[in-house]
Amino acid sequence: ETLCVNEATARGMTPVFLVQQAAMEGFDQGENQAQLHGDEAYLLDTGGAHVVIAAFGEAGAFRGMQTLMQMCFHSDIDAEVGRKGSCRIPAVVIRDWPDLPNRGVMLDVSRNRVHTMKTFELLVDSLAALKFNQLQMYTEHTFAYSAHRAVWAQTGAITPHEALALSEYCYERFITLVPNQQSFGHMQHWLKHTEYRELAESTVGSRALWNFDYCCAMFSDSELLPYSLAPNNSSLSLLGGLYDELLTSFPHSRAVNIGMDETYDLGHDVSRKEVARIGKTTVYANFLNNISSILQHRGAHAMFWGDILFEHPHLFLKTLPKDSIVLDWGYEADAPFANRGTALKSHGVKSYVCPGTSSWLSLGGRVTNALRNVINAAQSGASFGAEGLLITDWGDGGHLQPPVVSFPAFVAAADFSWNARVQKSSPGWRGGGGLSPEKQLTMGGVMDRVAQNVDRIFLAQGAGGVVGKVLMVLGQVYSQVGRQTIPNRSALWDILMLANRKDTWVRKDVMIGRNIDKTSLTSAIQSLNSAQLLLDAAPSSAHAAAWAARAASWDSKLVYEELSWVLRILLVACQLGLLCVSHPAHGRSCNLASLPRKDTKDIVKELDLLIWKVRDMWLKRSRGGNGFEDSLLRLRHTSYVLKNGEHADWNDTLHEFRGWFTQAKENATQKVTHNKMHGDIEGSAHEL
């Protein structure tokens, strides 16, 4: 030890000693401290000539190292010292452990956006810095199963080899990559193919579902699609084969998220007689138990969304497999996590609380809702003793929002799932001092904390960072404009993406632009302009150069481009909203097809420029394929409606888009040829 200290000191370095201990001073005493506090607990002492991290095991030592790195980010970075790879930290002793043992992120990779491996790895590094220990990728049809190419072809699907590599990358950072595959509803991307249609509950689809044009399916798909699997042996045979491949490709997880939510068409056709005989809930429960048995025979267990269970919990709880984990999702600030979780706990059922990032169907996020939703989930889960928290990042409507929009919710979920700030009297309390009265939370304080940590953790920027502040502004614009008639969305998103229908109701309880007015839209535009001023003053990437080499740092230049795009697209939505409210035909809804062409000419020019821009940005983070084209097509349809008014037709948009996209590919091919002739291999790769 002495030799090590002397050698490090001679090199101008501070040694860090990692010590494994069965018991640590200052922790709540008991027969088994590790059982009380978990294997991620650690003690960090920076007060001596060297740094000591004591832990019960490797996971705790790794978390302690992340805290040490965060202390460097939180200190005032001296540019001269920083270039030498140093930072200043205070002399402290920290005793730390998580309130919730499992803390995960679920990324939607089935609504068109599938990241490149480079982006996945960068995100994993960021999640490790935030002390998450679980990652899932929500999958309907974007895993490249060896026997089912027709389902995933041209989607940018994740291959088994990529999943295995990413699983190992996560494992090295003490994160478990959990397989995720919808197994009942949300199977339209399988069942629309002829070779799988016989597995459908209803081969013709059902109008009992929401309108897929605005939610979940490919924009080019028919509204009426087969949706749920029939709950029979043929479906179980298919699922068993899928699970075999998943468990091989995700070797460090014995849990499989099987979905099972929103089975709206159950009982419509194949299972109609059985539903009439024993009831829909029992049919669902039997199929769930059969799937659980398949997993149990493979040494695994099921996680599943709890919305169907909560409709009639008394009918489920008697037969639910004991190793199952119920995923209690709720994406609005007041979701009843505490009541539902306490009820499950009283019956011995394990559960996760599952808030959302509120990024989807919004473009710029709904950050105040997201933060309240996360805090509610974490504190409820810690109070009743949840198994974990899984924050969900959905891509409904084409996943047009760039990844950065979800960063604030990730930071908040990491913060509050680790330290939920609950009182000692809480049933799920895991030791510690609880929340003192002088440290009561305020939303302003939480937003400041989140904004600072977005800059520090994701961009390796200190006090001069502006990304967090810009995200706070963008994430509150939705509340200025007025809420929509159903939750989980922004009125501005609806104006831009839904008001291109001749029938602007879309479904019975959604009316586009119902709550907007000139005053609120003008206020939103002012906020967006203020965010642009912040971006204009953003530090260059060189500002963070000293730290970027050692941090999971996202390219600040690209992040600024993405935020600028979000700003501009929201301004387009505001301008369209102003035209709607000033147009004589506005009434109670906003229909873009009815707006005068002379008034929308400049807006269309801007929108078309933004479509080209998002094409370029998307491919720097995510993969191409049918999903990428589909997301562009949604924006192109809005542009086409603005150009052609009431005469606009979806088929015409599709024809126009194919010509536009073909030309884009031809242009790229020409640039590749030019780049190769001039020896620009990197430029050629980018264009491809």
Residue, then its C-alpha position, 0 to 999 in steps of 0.5 A: e500500500t505504501l509503495c502504491v501511494n508513493e508511486a502515485t504521488a510521484r506521478g501527481m496522481t491520487p490512488v483509489f483503494l477498493v476494499q471489500q467488507a462484510a460490514m461497514e462502519g456507520f451503516d445501520q447495524g444488523e446481522n447482514q448489512a448487505q441484505l439490508h442495504g443491498d449489494e450496491a451499498y458503498l462507503l467513499d472516503t476522500g479525506g486522507a492522502h488517498v481515496v478509499i471506496a469500501a463495499f460489500g461487493e463489486a457492484g457497490a465499488f462500481r457505484g462508488m466510483q461513479t460518485l467519485m466521478q460525479m464529484c469531479f463534474h460537480s466541482d468548479i473545473d479549472a481549465e488548466v488543471g482539467r487539461k492535465g486530467s485532474c479535478r478538485i473534490p472536497a474531503v468527505v465521507i459518504r455512506d450510500w445505497p439505493d432505496l429501490p434495488n432495481r432501477g431501469v430504463m426501457l427504450d422503445v425500438s418498435r416505433n421506427r427509431v432503432h439506435t446504432m450500436k454506437t448510440f446504444e453504447l453511449l447511452v449505456d455509459s450514461l446510464a451507468a454514470l447515473k447508477f441505473n442497473q437495468l436496460q430494456m428495449y421494447t420490442e414488437h417486431t425489431f429483433a432479428y429472429s432467425a426464423h422470422r425474417a419477413v417480420w423484421a426485414q428492412t426495419g433496422a432490427i437488432t440482431p442476436h449478435e448485436a444483442l449479445a454484444l450489448s448485453e456484455y457491454c451492459y454487464e461490464r457496467f453492472i447493468t442487466l440487459v433484459p429481453n423484451q417481446q410483446s406476446f399478446g397484443h401489439m402484434q400487428h407487425w407480425l399478424k399483418h403478414t400472410e404467414y402469421r395471420e392464422l395466429a390472430e385473434s381477429t384476422v380482419g382487425s377491429r375498430a375497437l382499437w385506437n386509430f393507428d394512424y396517430c399512435c403506433a403502427m406504420f403510417s402506411d399501414s391500414e387502420l384495420l390490422p390484426y392486432s392480438l394473438a389468439p390465446n391458443n397452443s399455436s401462439l404458445s408454440l411461436l412464443g416458445g421459439l422466440y423466448d429460446e432465442l432471446l434467452t440465448s442473446f440476453p444471457h445475463s437476465r432470467a427475466v423476460n418482459i412479455g408485454m401483455d398490455e392493451t389486449y383490446d380485441l380479446g374475445h372478438d373472434v377466435s376466443r369468443k366462445e371461450v370468453a363467453r363461457i369463462g369470462k375475458t379475464t380468466v381467458y387472459a389469466n390462463f394465457l398469461n399463466n401458460i406463458s409463465s410456464i414456458l419461461q419457468h421451464r427455461g429457468a426464467h420468469a415473466m415481467f408484464w404490464g399490469d393494466i389488464l390485471f388492475e381491471h379485475p385484480h381479485l380474479f388474478l391474484k389467486t393464480l398469478p405465478k409467484d415469480s412474476i413481476v407486475l409492471d405498473w405503468g402510469y404516465e401522468a403526474d397523479a398516477p395511482f402507484a401507491n394504491r395499486g402497489t400497496a394492494l399488490k404487496s399485501h397479496g405477496v405480488k412483486s411489482y415495479v413502478c413504471p413512470g414515463t419520460s413524457s417525451w413522446l407525442s410532444l416533440g419537445g417533451r412535457v418535463t414538468n409532468a415527467l418530473r412529477n410522474v417520476i417523483n410520484a413513482a419513486q416515492s410510492g415505490a420506496s414507501f410500499g417496497a416495490e422491487g424497482l422502477l422502470i422509466t419508459d421512453w416511448g416513440d408513439g407517432g413515429h419517434l420524431q423526438p431526438p434522444v436528448v428530450s428524454f435526458p431530464a426524465f432519465v436524470a430524475a428517475a436515477d436520482f429519485s429511485w436511488n434516493a426517494r427521500v421517504q420517511k423512516s416510517s415508510p414500510g419499504w424504508r431501507g435505512g438512512g435518515g429520511l427527509s428532513p423538514e428543511k429539505q422538502l422538495t420544490m419543483g423549481g429546485v428539482m428542475d434546477r438540479v435536473a438541468q445541471n445534471v443533464d449538462r454534467i452527466f451527458l455533456a461533461q459541461g459545468a456551469g456554462g452548460v445550457v442544454g439542461k436549461v433549454l430542455m426545461v424551457l422546451g418541456q414547459v411549452y406544452s403547458q402554456v398552449g393548453r392541454q389536449t383532450i386525452p393524456n400523454r400528448s401535447a396540443l402542439w404535436d396534435i396540431l402538426m401531426l393530426a390536423n392533417r385529417k379531413d376528419t379532425w376528430v381522429r377518435k371520439d375524444v380527441m379534437i385537434g386544437r380544442n383548447i388553444d388560443k392566440t394568447s397561449l400560442t403567443s406566450a409559447i412562441q416567446s418561450l421558444n425564442s428565449a430558448q433560442l437565445l440560450l442556444d445561441a450562447a451555448p459553449s463550444s464543444a472545446h469547452a468540455a474537451a478536457w472531460a469528454a475523453r473521460a466521460a460518456s459525453w454526447d457530441s454537444k454540436l449534434v445535441y445543439e442541432e437536435l435542440s434547434w430542430v425541436l425549437r423550429i418544429l415547435l415554432v411551425a406548430c405554433q404558427l399553424g395554431l395561430l392560423c387555425v384560431s384566426h381562420p373563420a372555419h376554425g370553430r372547435s377544431c383545427n384542420l390544416a387542409s382548410l387553411p388558405r394556401k397563401d397563408t401557409k406558403d412560408i410555413v411549408k418552406e420551413l417545414d420542408l427544410l426541417i424534414w431534410k434536417v431531421r433526415d440527416m440528424w436521425l442517421k447520425r444516431s439511429r438506423g435507416g429502414n422502413g421505420f425511418e422512412d415512415s417517420l419522414l412520411r408523417l411530416r411529408h404528409t403534413s407538408y403535402v396537406l398544406k400544399n394541396g388542401e382539401h384535395a390532399d390524399w394519403n395515396d398522393t402523399l405516398h407517391e410524392f414521398r417515394g419520388w422525394f426519397t428516391q431522389a434523396k438516395e440518388n443524390a447520396t449515391q452521387k456524393v459517395t462517388h464524388n467522395k471516393m474519387h477524392g479519397d474521402i472515405e469518411g464522407s462516403a460512409h456518412e452518405l451511405 
